[in-house]
Amino acid sequence: MTAASRAGLDLLTRIQSGNIDSGYGGDDCDEVDLLSHADAATLTAVATDREARRYGFLPDFQFITWDARKAVMTATLSCRRPGSLG
């Protein structure tokens, strides 16, 4: 299985810089505590700051997504006629 985490560019930049406090201030989530465990090396930016604002990906830390894919096995089949050598 492979997995990828995705986030907006602004959030990724904040995590990389260590400046994780956006001043959110909501009582539903401790943004600083949540993001203090984030590893920027595992994130891929999927939206510029402008795109994130346009599509409403705010507050940005609530729009971290992940994508998991199950490995696919492939096989090569060989059809041979009876009595053939290959």
PyMOL Python script that loads the backbone (N, CA, C, O; Angstrom):
from pymol import cmd

cmd.read_pdbstr("""\
ATOM      1  N   MET A   1       0.845  -1.169   0.000  1.00  0.00           N
ATOM      2  CA  MET A   1       0.000   0.000   0.000  1.00  0.00           C
ATOM      3  C   MET A   1       0.889   1.231   0.000  1.00  0.00           C
ATOM      4  O   MET A   1       1.918   1.278   0.673  1.00  0.00           O
ATOM      5  N   THR A   2       0.475   2.208  -0.759  1.00  0.00           N
ATOM      6  CA  THR A   2       1.164   3.502  -0.747  1.00  0.00           C
ATOM      7  C   THR A   2       0.179   4.567  -0.274  1.00  0.00           C
ATOM      8  O   THR A   2      -1.029   4.444  -0.477  1.00  0.00           O
ATOM      9  N   ALA A   3       0.699   5.594   0.347  1.00  0.00           N
ATOM     10  CA  ALA A   3      -0.152   6.684   0.819  1.00  0.00           C
ATOM     11  C   ALA A   3       0.547   8.011   0.568  1.00  0.00           C
ATOM     12  O   ALA A   3       1.774   8.100   0.592  1.00  0.00           O
ATOM     13  N   ALA A   4      -0.251   9.033   0.328  1.00  0.00           N
ATOM     14  CA  ALA A   4       0.279  10.375   0.112  1.00  0.00           C
ATOM     15  C   ALA A   4      -0.599  11.368   0.865  1.00  0.00           C
ATOM     16  O   ALA A   4      -1.824  11.251   0.871  1.00  0.00           O
ATOM     17  N   SER A   5       0.036  12.334   1.492  1.00  0.00           N
ATOM     18  CA  SER A   5      -0.691  13.390   2.200  1.00  0.00           C
ATOM     19  C   SER A   5      -0.604  14.660   1.380  1.00  0.00           C
ATOM     20  O   SER A   5       0.437  14.976   0.804  1.00  0.00           O
ATOM     21  N   ARG A   6      -1.708  15.381   1.334  1.00  0.00           N
ATOM     22  CA  ARG A   6      -1.774  16.577   0.506  1.00  0.00           C
ATOM     23  C   ARG A   6      -2.304  17.758   1.325  1.00  0.00           C
ATOM     24  O   ARG A   6      -3.157  17.599   2.198  1.00  0.00           O
ATOM     25  N   ALA A   7      -1.775  18.943   1.019  1.00  0.00           N
ATOM     26  CA  ALA A   7      -2.182  20.150   1.734  1.00  0.00           C
ATOM     27  C   ALA A   7      -1.959  21.350   0.827  1.00  0.00           C
ATOM     28  O   ALA A   7      -1.310  21.250  -0.214  1.00  0.00           O
ATOM     29  N   GLY A   8      -2.503  22.478   1.238  1.00  0.00           N
ATOM     30  CA  GLY A   8      -2.291  23.715   0.495  1.00  0.00           C
ATOM     31  C   GLY A   8      -0.864  24.220   0.682  1.00  0.00           C
ATOM     32  O   GLY A   8      -0.217  23.920   1.685  1.00  0.00           O
ATOM     33  N   LEU A   9      -0.383  24.985  -0.284  1.00  0.00           N
ATOM     34  CA  LEU A   9       0.981  25.496  -0.254  1.00  0.00           C
ATOM     35  C   LEU A   9       1.244  26.372   0.966  1.00  0.00           C
ATOM     36  O   LEU A   9       2.318  26.284   1.561  1.00  0.00           O
ATOM     37  N   ASP A  10       0.290  27.213   1.351  1.00  0.00           N
ATOM     38  CA  ASP A  10       0.482  28.086   2.509  1.00  0.00           C
ATOM     39  C   ASP A  10       0.722  27.259   3.768  1.00  0.00           C
ATOM     40  O   ASP A  10       1.624  27.563   4.549  1.00  0.00           O
ATOM     41  N   LEU A  11      -0.073  26.228   3.964  1.00  0.00           N
ATOM     42  CA  LEU A  11       0.099  25.380   5.146  1.00  0.00           C
ATOM     43  C   LEU A  11       1.442  24.666   5.092  1.00  0.00           C
ATOM     44  O   LEU A  11       2.158  24.624   6.093  1.00  0.00           O
ATOM     45  N   LEU A  12       1.789  24.113   3.960  1.00  0.00           N
ATOM     46  CA  LEU A  12       3.070  23.427   3.822  1.00  0.00           C
ATOM     47  C   LEU A  12       4.224  24.374   4.143  1.00  0.00           C
ATOM     48  O   LEU A  12       5.168  23.991   4.834  1.00  0.00           O
ATOM     49  N   THR A  13       4.154  25.595   3.649  1.00  0.00           N
ATOM     50  CA  THR A  13       5.201  26.587   3.904  1.00  0.00           C
ATOM     51  C   THR A  13       5.288  26.919   5.391  1.00  0.00           C
ATOM     52  O   THR A  13       6.383  27.043   5.940  1.00  0.00           O
ATOM     53  N   ARG A  14       4.134  27.063   6.040  1.00  0.00           N
ATOM     54  CA  ARG A  14       4.135  27.348   7.484  1.00  0.00           C
ATOM     55  C   ARG A  14       4.753  26.210   8.274  1.00  0.00           C
ATOM     56  O   ARG A  14       5.526  26.449   9.201  1.00  0.00           O
ATOM     57  N   ILE A  15       4.426  24.984   7.922  1.00  0.00           N
ATOM     58  CA  ILE A  15       4.986  23.828   8.630  1.00  0.00           C
ATOM     59  C   ILE A  15       6.494  23.762   8.413  1.00  0.00           C
ATOM     60  O   ILE A  15       7.246  23.509   9.354  1.00  0.00           O
ATOM     61  N   GLN A  16       6.940  23.988   7.179  1.00  0.00           N
ATOM     62  CA  GLN A  16       8.376  23.961   6.889  1.00  0.00           C
ATOM     63  C   GLN A  16       9.133  25.026   7.679  1.00  0.00           C
ATOM     64  O   GLN A  16      10.252  24.786   8.133  1.00  0.00           O
ATOM     65  N   SER A  17       8.529  26.197   7.842  1.00  0.00           N
ATOM     66  CA  SER A  17       9.199  27.289   8.541  1.00  0.00           C
ATOM     67  C   SER A  17       9.109  27.169  10.058  1.00  0.00           C
ATOM     68  O   SER A  17       9.847  27.838  10.781  1.00  0.00           O
ATOM     69  N   GLY A  18       8.209  26.323  10.540  1.00  0.00           N
ATOM     70  CA  GLY A  18       8.021  26.191  11.983  1.00  0.00           C
ATOM     71  C   GLY A  18       7.055  27.213  12.553  1.00  0.00           C
ATOM     72  O   GLY A  18       6.778  27.197  13.752  1.00  0.00           O
ATOM     73  N   ASN A  19       6.537  28.099  11.717  1.00  0.00           N
ATOM     74  CA  ASN A  19       5.581  29.120  12.142  1.00  0.00           C
ATOM     75  C   ASN A  19       4.168  28.575  11.921  1.00  0.00           C
ATOM     76  O   ASN A  19       3.490  28.967  10.971  1.00  0.00           O
ATOM     77  N   ILE A  20       3.730  27.678  12.795  1.00  0.00           N
ATOM     78  CA  ILE A  20       2.484  26.949  12.556  1.00  0.00           C
ATOM     79  C   ILE A  20       1.243  27.639  13.096  1.00  0.00           C
ATOM     80  O   ILE A  20       0.128  27.202  12.812  1.00  0.00           O
ATOM     81  N   ASP A  21       1.404  28.682  13.850  1.00  0.00           N
ATOM     82  CA  ASP A  21       0.249  29.377  14.425  1.00  0.00           C
ATOM     83  C   ASP A  21      -0.274  30.431  13.456  1.00  0.00           C
ATOM     84  O   ASP A  21       0.379  31.447  13.220  1.00  0.00           O
ATOM     85  N   SER A  22      -1.455  30.182  12.899  1.00  0.00           N
ATOM     86  CA  SER A  22      -2.050  31.150  11.972  1.00  0.00           C
ATOM     87  C   SER A  22      -2.929  32.159  12.692  1.00  0.00           C
ATOM     88  O   SER A  22      -3.458  33.085  12.077  1.00  0.00           O
ATOM     89  N   GLY A  23      -3.082  31.974  13.996  1.00  0.00           N
ATOM     90  CA  GLY A  23      -3.975  32.839  14.755  1.00  0.00           C
ATOM     91  C   GLY A  23      -5.423  32.401  14.658  1.00  0.00           C
ATOM     92  O   GLY A  23      -6.330  33.200  14.889  1.00  0.00           O
ATOM     93  N   TYR A  24      -5.651  31.138  14.318  1.00  0.00           N
ATOM     94  CA  TYR A  24      -7.002  30.600  14.117  1.00  0.00           C
ATOM     95  C   TYR A  24      -7.913  30.944  15.280  1.00  0.00           C
ATOM     96  O   TYR A  24      -8.972  31.537  15.071  1.00  0.00           O
ATOM     97  N   GLY A  25      -7.536  30.591  16.490  1.00  0.00           N
ATOM     98  CA  GLY A  25      -8.290  30.991  17.673  1.00  0.00           C
ATOM     99  C   GLY A  25      -9.598  30.274  17.915  1.00  0.00           C
ATOM    100  O   GLY A  25     -10.284  30.589  18.887  1.00  0.00           O
ATOM    101  N   GLY A  26      -9.976  29.329  17.079  1.00  0.00           N
ATOM    102  CA  GLY A  26     -11.217  28.591  17.302  1.00  0.00           C
ATOM    103  C   GLY A  26     -11.114  27.678  18.513  1.00  0.00           C
ATOM    104  O   GLY A  26     -10.030  27.201  18.850  1.00  0.00           O
ATOM    105  N   ASP A  27     -12.243  27.437  19.165  1.00  0.00           N
ATOM    106  CA  ASP A  27     -12.217  26.573  20.352  1.00  0.00           C
ATOM    107  C   ASP A  27     -12.472  25.105  20.005  1.00  0.00           C
ATOM    108  O   ASP A  27     -12.539  24.265  20.902  1.00  0.00           O
ATOM    109  N   ASP A  28     -12.614  24.789  18.725  1.00  0.00           N
ATOM    110  CA  ASP A  28     -12.878  23.411  18.306  1.00  0.00           C
ATOM    111  C   ASP A  28     -11.609  22.606  18.080  1.00  0.00           C
ATOM    112  O   ASP A  28     -11.667  21.380  17.993  1.00  0.00           O
ATOM    113  N   CYS A  29     -10.457  23.275  17.984  1.00  0.00           N
ATOM    114  CA  CYS A  29      -9.218  22.570  17.656  1.00  0.00           C
ATOM    115  C   CYS A  29      -8.023  23.401  18.115  1.00  0.00           C
ATOM    116  O   CYS A  29      -8.019  24.624  17.980  1.00  0.00           O
ATOM    117  N   ASP A  30      -7.024  22.734  18.653  1.00  0.00           N
ATOM    118  CA  ASP A  30      -5.778  23.401  19.010  1.00  0.00           C
ATOM    119  C   ASP A  30      -4.836  23.273  17.821  1.00  0.00           C
ATOM    120  O   ASP A  30      -4.099  22.294  17.699  1.00  0.00           O
ATOM    121  N   GLU A  31      -4.869  24.268  16.952  1.00  0.00           N
ATOM    122  CA  GLU A  31      -4.097  24.240  15.713  1.00  0.00           C
ATOM    123  C   GLU A  31      -2.612  24.017  15.958  1.00  0.00           C
ATOM    124  O   GLU A  31      -1.988  23.215  15.263  1.00  0.00           O
ATOM    125  N   VAL A  32      -2.042  24.705  16.923  1.00  0.00           N
ATOM    126  CA  VAL A  32      -0.609  24.600  17.183  1.00  0.00           C
ATOM    127  C   VAL A  32      -0.253  23.184  17.633  1.00  0.00           C
ATOM    128  O   VAL A  32       0.741  22.624  17.170  1.00  0.00           O
ATOM    129  N   ASP A  33      -1.038  22.604  18.517  1.00  0.00           N
ATOM    130  CA  ASP A  33      -0.769  21.239  18.968  1.00  0.00           C
ATOM    131  C   ASP A  33      -0.901  20.257  17.811  1.00  0.00           C
ATOM    132  O   ASP A  33      -0.057  19.379  17.637  1.00  0.00           O
ATOM    133  N   LEU A  34      -1.945  20.406  17.034  1.00  0.00           N
ATOM    134  CA  LEU A  34      -2.176  19.514  15.895  1.00  0.00           C
ATOM    135  C   LEU A  34      -1.018  19.566  14.905  1.00  0.00           C
ATOM    136  O   LEU A  34      -0.490  18.528  14.505  1.00  0.00           O
ATOM    137  N   LEU A  35      -0.625  20.780  14.511  1.00  0.00           N
ATOM    138  CA  LEU A  35       0.405  20.930  13.491  1.00  0.00           C
ATOM    139  C   LEU A  35       1.819  20.707  14.014  1.00  0.00           C
ATOM    140  O   LEU A  35       2.746  20.530  13.223  1.00  0.00           O
ATOM    141  N   SER A  36       1.998  20.714  15.326  1.00  0.00           N
ATOM    142  CA  SER A  36       3.334  20.460  15.868  1.00  0.00           C
ATOM    143  C   SER A  36       3.787  19.038  15.586  1.00  0.00           C
ATOM    144  O   SER A  36       4.974  18.738  15.710  1.00  0.00           O
ATOM    145  N   HIS A  37       2.879  18.166  15.215  1.00  0.00           N
ATOM    146  CA  HIS A  37       3.206  16.776  14.890  1.00  0.00           C
ATOM    147  C   HIS A  37       3.311  16.548  13.380  1.00  0.00           C
ATOM    148  O   HIS A  37       3.596  15.430  12.951  1.00  0.00           O
ATOM    149  N   ALA A  38       3.090  17.563  12.586  1.00  0.00           N
ATOM    150  CA  ALA A  38       3.116  17.417  11.127  1.00  0.00           C
ATOM    151  C   ALA A  38       4.548  17.377  10.610  1.00  0.00           C
ATOM    152  O   ALA A  38       5.421  18.092  11.102  1.00  0.00           O
ATOM    153  N   ASP A  39       4.772  16.535   9.617  1.00  0.00           N
ATOM    154  CA  ASP A  39       6.085  16.402   8.984  1.00  0.00           C
ATOM    155  C   ASP A  39       5.969  16.922   7.554  1.00  0.00           C
ATOM    156  O   ASP A  39       5.341  16.285   6.708  1.00  0.00           O
ATOM    157  N   ALA A  40       6.563  18.059   7.290  1.00  0.00           N
ATOM    158  CA  ALA A  40       6.467  18.682   5.960  1.00  0.00           C
ATOM    159  C   ALA A  40       7.004  17.780   4.858  1.00  0.00           C
ATOM    160  O   ALA A  40       6.560  17.871   3.713  1.00  0.00           O
ATOM    161  N   ALA A  41       7.951  16.913   5.189  1.00  0.00           N
ATOM    162  CA  ALA A  41       8.539  16.037   4.174  1.00  0.00           C
ATOM    163  C   ALA A  41       7.526  15.035   3.620  1.00  0.00           C
ATOM    164  O   ALA A  41       7.730  14.484   2.539  1.00  0.00           O
ATOM    165  N   THR A  42       6.455  14.801   4.343  1.00  0.00           N
ATOM    166  CA  THR A  42       5.453  13.827   3.892  1.00  0.00           C
ATOM    167  C   THR A  42       4.279  14.486   3.168  1.00  0.00           C
ATOM    168  O   THR A  42       3.369  13.792   2.714  1.00  0.00           O
ATOM    169  N   LEU A  43       4.290  15.806   3.056  1.00  0.00           N
ATOM    170  CA  LEU A  43       3.176  16.525   2.433  1.00  0.00           C
ATOM    171  C   LEU A  43       3.505  16.964   1.008  1.00  0.00           C
ATOM    172  O   LEU A  43       4.647  17.295   0.690  1.00  0.00           O
ATOM    173  N   THR A  44       2.499  16.961   0.175  1.00  0.00           N
ATOM    174  CA  THR A  44       2.608  17.465  -1.186  1.00  0.00           C
ATOM    175  C   THR A  44       1.633  18.623  -1.324  1.00  0.00           C
ATOM    176  O   THR A  44       0.459  18.487  -0.978  1.00  0.00           O
ATOM    177  N   ALA A  45       2.101  19.754  -1.822  1.00  0.00           N
ATOM    178  CA  ALA A  45       1.224  20.907  -2.031  1.00  0.00           C
ATOM    179  C   ALA A  45       0.349  20.667  -3.251  1.00  0.00           C
ATOM    180  O   ALA A  45       0.841  20.298  -4.317  1.00  0.00           O
ATOM    181  N   VAL A  46      -0.950  20.877  -3.087  1.00  0.00           N
ATOM    182  CA  VAL A  46      -1.883  20.656  -4.197  1.00  0.00           C
ATOM    183  C   VAL A  46      -2.695  21.900  -4.551  1.00  0.00           C
ATOM    184  O   VAL A  46      -3.500  21.868  -5.481  1.00  0.00           O
ATOM    185  N   ALA A  47      -2.494  22.972  -3.831  1.00  0.00           N
ATOM    186  CA  ALA A  47      -3.224  24.213  -4.133  1.00  0.00           C
ATOM    187  C   ALA A  47      -2.353  25.399  -3.753  1.00  0.00           C
ATOM    188  O   ALA A  47      -1.784  25.436  -2.662  1.00  0.00           O
ATOM    189  N   THR A  48      -2.253  26.359  -4.649  1.00  0.00           N
ATOM    190  CA  THR A  48      -1.543  27.595  -4.323  1.00  0.00           C
ATOM    191  C   THR A  48      -2.375  28.359  -3.298  1.00  0.00           C
ATOM    192  O   THR A  48      -3.531  28.016  -3.049  1.00  0.00           O
ATOM    193  N   ASP A  49      -1.790  29.382  -2.713  1.00  0.00           N
ATOM    194  CA  ASP A  49      -2.523  30.209  -1.753  1.00  0.00           C
ATOM    195  C   ASP A  49      -3.781  30.788  -2.395  1.00  0.00           C
ATOM    196  O   ASP A  49      -4.850  30.812  -1.783  1.00  0.00           O
ATOM    197  N   ARG A  50      -3.640  31.252  -3.627  1.00  0.00           N
ATOM    198  CA  ARG A  50      -4.780  31.845  -4.348  1.00  0.00           C
ATOM    199  C   ARG A  50      -5.890  30.815  -4.564  1.00  0.00           C
ATOM    200  O   ARG A  50      -7.064  31.116  -4.348  1.00  0.00           O
ATOM    201  N   GLU A  51      -5.526  29.602  -4.988  1.00  0.00           N
ATOM    202  CA  GLU A  51      -6.525  28.546  -5.203  1.00  0.00           C
ATOM    203  C   GLU A  51      -7.210  28.154  -3.900  1.00  0.00           C
ATOM    204  O   GLU A  51      -8.418  27.918  -3.876  1.00  0.00           O
ATOM    205  N   ALA A  52      -6.450  28.086  -2.831  1.00  0.00           N
ATOM    206  CA  ALA A  52      -7.031  27.731  -1.535  1.00  0.00           C
ATOM    207  C   ALA A  52      -8.075  28.757  -1.102  1.00  0.00           C
ATOM    208  O   ALA A  52      -9.140  28.390  -0.608  1.00  0.00           O
ATOM    209  N   ARG A  53      -7.773  30.036  -1.287  1.00  0.00           N
ATOM    210  CA  ARG A  53      -8.754  31.084  -0.957  1.00  0.00           C
ATOM    211  C   ARG A  53      -9.972  30.991  -1.878  1.00  0.00           C
ATOM    212  O   ARG A  53     -11.111  31.109  -1.424  1.00  0.00           O
ATOM    213  N   ARG A  54      -9.727  30.780  -3.167  1.00  0.00           N
ATOM    214  CA  ARG A  54     -10.819  30.726  -4.144  1.00  0.00           C
ATOM    215  C   ARG A  54     -11.807  29.608  -3.835  1.00  0.00           C
ATOM    216  O   ARG A  54     -13.020  29.798  -3.920  1.00  0.00           O
ATOM    217  N   TYR A  55     -11.274  28.433  -3.475  1.00  0.00           N
ATOM    218  CA  TYR A  55     -12.144  27.282  -3.234  1.00  0.00           C
ATOM    219  C   TYR A  55     -12.548  27.120  -1.772  1.00  0.00           C
ATOM    220  O   TYR A  55     -13.254  26.173  -1.423  1.00  0.00           O
ATOM    221  N   GLY A  56     -12.108  28.033  -0.922  1.00  0.00           N
ATOM    222  CA  GLY A  56     -12.543  28.028   0.467  1.00  0.00           C
ATOM    223  C   GLY A  56     -11.852  27.008   1.355  1.00  0.00           C
ATOM    224  O   GLY A  56     -12.453  26.519   2.312  1.00  0.00           O
ATOM    225  N   PHE A  57     -10.605  26.680   1.059  1.00  0.00           N
ATOM    226  CA  PHE A  57      -9.863  25.723   1.885  1.00  0.00           C
ATOM    227  C   PHE A  57      -9.313  26.434   3.118  1.00  0.00           C
ATOM    228  O   PHE A  57      -8.103  26.467   3.340  1.00  0.00           O
ATOM    229  N   LEU A  58     -10.200  26.990   3.901  1.00  0.00           N
ATOM    230  CA  LEU A  58      -9.814  27.754   5.079  1.00  0.00           C
ATOM    231  C   LEU A  58     -10.677  27.346   6.269  1.00  0.00           C
ATOM    232  O   LEU A  58     -11.875  27.126   6.086  1.00  0.00           O
ATOM    233  N   PRO A  59     -10.141  27.238   7.447  1.00  0.00           N
ATOM    234  CA  PRO A  59      -8.723  27.369   7.751  1.00  0.00           C
ATOM    235  C   PRO A  59      -7.935  26.216   7.135  1.00  0.00           C
ATOM    236  O   PRO A  59      -8.405  25.080   7.076  1.00  0.00           O
ATOM    237  N   ASP A  60      -6.749  26.531   6.686  1.00  0.00           N
ATOM    238  CA  ASP A  60      -5.975  25.578   5.883  1.00  0.00           C
ATOM    239  C   ASP A  60      -5.672  24.256   6.572  1.00  0.00           C
ATOM    240  O   ASP A  60      -5.601  23.222   5.907  1.00  0.00           O
ATOM    241  N   PHE A  61      -5.490  24.263   7.897  1.00  0.00           N
ATOM    242  CA  PHE A  61      -5.138  23.016   8.572  1.00  0.00           C
ATOM    243  C   PHE A  61      -6.298  22.012   8.593  1.00  0.00           C
ATOM    244  O   PHE A  61      -6.094  20.841   8.913  1.00  0.00           O
ATOM    245  N   GLN A  62      -7.488  22.452   8.260  1.00  0.00           N
ATOM    246  CA  GLN A  62      -8.624  21.536   8.210  1.00  0.00           C
ATOM    247  C   GLN A  62      -8.781  20.889   6.834  1.00  0.00           C
ATOM    248  O   GLN A  62      -9.743  20.158   6.595  1.00  0.00           O
ATOM    249  N   PHE A  63      -7.841  21.157   5.937  1.00  0.00           N
ATOM    250  CA  PHE A  63      -7.917  20.609   4.589  1.00  0.00           C
ATOM    251  C   PHE A  63      -6.658  19.819   4.221  1.00  0.00           C
ATOM    252  O   PHE A  63      -6.166  19.907   3.096  1.00  0.00           O
ATOM    253  N   ILE A  64      -6.149  19.054   5.176  1.00  0.00           N
ATOM    254  CA  ILE A  64      -5.080  18.097   4.893  1.00  0.00           C
ATOM    255  C   ILE A  64      -5.793  16.803   4.508  1.00  0.00           C
ATOM    256  O   ILE A  64      -6.644  16.312   5.249  1.00  0.00           O
ATOM    257  N   THR A  65      -5.449  16.268   3.372  1.00  0.00           N
ATOM    258  CA  THR A  65      -6.090  15.031   2.917  1.00  0.00           C
ATOM    259  C   THR A  65      -5.033  13.963   2.670  1.00  0.00           C
ATOM    260  O   THR A  65      -3.843  14.264   2.580  1.00  0.00           O
ATOM    261  N   TRP A  66      -5.465  12.751   2.566  1.00  0.00           N
ATOM    262  CA  TRP A  66      -4.531  11.679   2.231  1.00  0.00           C
ATOM    263  C   TRP A  66      -5.181  10.754   1.231  1.00  0.00           C
ATOM    264  O   TRP A  66      -6.404  10.641   1.144  1.00  0.00           O
ATOM    265  N   ASP A  67      -4.328  10.105   0.489  1.00  0.00           N
ATOM    266  CA  ASP A  67      -4.761   9.208  -0.563  1.00  0.00           C
ATOM    267  C   ASP A  67      -3.992   7.906  -0.385  1.00  0.00           C
ATOM    268  O   ASP A  67      -2.761   7.910  -0.375  1.00  0.00           O
ATOM    269  N   ALA A  68      -4.698   6.804  -0.245  1.00  0.00           N
ATOM    270  CA  ALA A  68      -4.052   5.499  -0.095  1.00  0.00           C
ATOM    271  C   ALA A  68      -4.424   4.632  -1.289  1.00  0.00           C
ATOM    272  O   ALA A  68      -5.562   4.638  -1.759  1.00  0.00           O
ATOM    273  N   ARG A  69      -3.454   3.903  -1.755  1.00  0.00           N
ATOM    274  CA  ARG A  69      -3.681   3.015  -2.897  1.00  0.00           C
ATOM    275  C   ARG A  69      -3.148   1.629  -2.582  1.00  0.00           C
ATOM    276  O   ARG A  69      -2.028   1.460  -2.100  1.00  0.00           O
ATOM    277  N   LYS A  70      -3.973   0.660  -2.865  1.00  0.00           N
ATOM    278  CA  LYS A  70      -3.592  -0.732  -2.680  1.00  0.00           C
ATOM    279  C   LYS A  70      -2.720  -1.151  -3.861  1.00  0.00           C
ATOM    280  O   LYS A  70      -3.008  -0.827  -5.014  1.00  0.00           O
ATOM    281  N   ALA A  71      -1.663  -1.869  -3.553  1.00  0.00           N
ATOM    282  CA  ALA A  71      -0.783  -2.353  -4.615  1.00  0.00           C
ATOM    283  C   ALA A  71      -1.561  -3.296  -5.524  1.00  0.00           C
ATOM    284  O   ALA A  71      -2.376  -4.095  -5.063  1.00  0.00           O
ATOM    285  N   VAL A  72      -1.299  -3.192  -6.805  1.00  0.00           N
ATOM    286  CA  VAL A  72      -1.981  -4.031  -7.788  1.00  0.00           C
ATOM    287  C   VAL A  72      -0.984  -5.060  -8.310  1.00  0.00           C
ATOM    288  O   VAL A  72       0.106  -4.715  -8.768  1.00  0.00           O
ATOM    289  N   MET A  73      -1.375  -6.320  -8.233  1.00  0.00           N
ATOM    290  CA  MET A  73      -0.513  -7.377  -8.761  1.00  0.00           C
ATOM    291  C   MET A  73      -0.811  -7.559 -10.239  1.00  0.00           C
ATOM    292  O   MET A  73      -1.967  -7.543 -10.660  1.00  0.00           O
ATOM    293  N   THR A  74       0.224  -7.729 -11.004  1.00  0.00           N
ATOM    294  CA  THR A  74       0.048  -7.977 -12.426  1.00  0.00           C
ATOM    295  C   THR A  74       0.678  -9.322 -12.761  1.00  0.00           C
ATOM    296  O   THR A  74       1.626  -9.761 -12.112  1.00  0.00           O
ATOM    297  N   ALA A  75       0.153  -9.940 -13.748  1.00  0.00           N
ATOM    298  CA  ALA A  75       0.682 -11.241 -14.170  1.00  0.00           C
ATOM    299  C   ALA A  75       0.705 -11.280 -15.692  1.00  0.00           C
ATOM    300  O   ALA A  75      -0.114 -10.650 -16.362  1.00  0.00           O
ATOM    301  N   THR A  76       1.637 -12.014 -16.205  1.00  0.00           N
ATOM    302  CA  THR A  76       1.714 -12.216 -17.646  1.00  0.00           C
ATOM    303  C   THR A  76       1.262 -13.635 -17.936  1.00  0.00           C
ATOM    304  O   THR A  76       1.805 -14.596 -17.392  1.00  0.00           O
ATOM    305  N   LEU A  77       0.289 -13.753 -18.776  1.00  0.00           N
ATOM    306  CA  LEU A  77      -0.214 -15.068 -19.149  1.00  0.00           C
ATOM    307  C   LEU A  77       0.350 -15.452 -20.506  1.00  0.00           C
ATOM    308  O   LEU A  77       0.499 -14.619 -21.400  1.00  0.00           O
ATOM    309  N   SER A  78       0.648 -16.693 -20.631  1.00  0.00           N
ATOM    310  CA  SER A  78       1.162 -17.206 -21.906  1.00  0.00           C
ATOM    311  C   SER A  78       0.221 -18.299 -22.382  1.00  0.00           C
ATOM    312  O   SER A  78      -0.033 -19.273 -21.673  1.00  0.00           O
ATOM    313  N   CYS A  79      -0.280 -18.127 -23.569  1.00  0.00           N
ATOM    314  CA  CYS A  79      -1.170 -19.136 -24.137  1.00  0.00           C
ATOM    315  C   CYS A  79      -0.359 -20.006 -25.108  1.00  0.00           C
ATOM    316  O   CYS A  79       0.234 -19.496 -26.059  1.00  0.00           O
ATOM    317  N   ARG A  80      -0.341 -21.271 -24.870  1.00  0.00           N
ATOM    318  CA  ARG A  80       0.392 -22.196 -25.739  1.00  0.00           C
ATOM    319  C   ARG A  80      -0.565 -23.259 -26.277  1.00  0.00           C
ATOM    320  O   ARG A  80      -1.484 -23.715 -25.597  1.00  0.00           O
ATOM    321  N   ARG A  81      -0.315 -23.612 -27.472  1.00  0.00           N
ATOM    322  CA  ARG A  81      -1.101 -24.699 -28.045  1.00  0.00           C
ATOM    323  C   ARG A  81      -0.536 -26.017 -27.530  1.00  0.00           C
ATOM    324  O   ARG A  81       0.673 -26.144 -27.337  1.00  0.00           O
ATOM    325  N   PRO A  82      -1.381 -26.968 -27.315  1.00  0.00           N
ATOM    326  CA  PRO A  82      -0.888 -28.291 -26.873  1.00  0.00           C
ATOM    327  C   PRO A  82       0.163 -28.806 -27.833  1.00  0.00           C
ATOM    328  O   PRO A  82      -0.030 -28.752 -29.048  1.00  0.00           O
ATOM    329  N   GLY A  83       1.251 -29.295 -27.320  1.00  0.00           N
ATOM    330  CA  GLY A  83       2.319 -29.845 -28.113  1.00  0.00           C
ATOM    331  C   GLY A  83       3.339 -28.848 -28.599  1.00  0.00           C
ATOM    332  O   GLY A  83       4.346 -29.250 -29.182  1.00  0.00           O
ATOM    333  N   SER A  84       3.119 -27.536 -28.378  1.00  0.00           N
ATOM    334  CA  SER A  84       4.083 -26.546 -28.835  1.00  0.00           C
ATOM    335  C   SER A  84       5.190 -26.399 -27.790  1.00  0.00           C
ATOM    336  O   SER A  84       4.988 -26.724 -26.620  1.00  0.00           O
ATOM    337  N   LEU A  85       6.330 -25.922 -28.201  1.00  0.00           N
ATOM    338  CA  LEU A  85       7.458 -25.755 -27.294  1.00  0.00           C
ATOM    339  C   LEU A  85       7.547 -24.344 -26.730  1.00  0.00           C
ATOM    340  O   LEU A  85       8.447 -24.049 -25.943  1.00  0.00           O
ATOM    341  N   GLY A  86       6.685 -23.528 -27.095  1.00  0.00           N
ATOM    342  CA  GLY A  86       6.788 -22.191 -26.534  1.00  0.00           C
ATOM    343  C   GLY A  86       6.096 -21.215 -27.328  1.00  0.00           C
ATOM    344  O   GLY A  86       6.089 -20.032 -26.985  1.00  0.00           O
TER     345      GLY A  86
END
""", "prot")
cmd.dss("prot")
cmd.show_as("cartoon", "prot")
cmd.util.cbc("prot")
cmd.orient("prot")
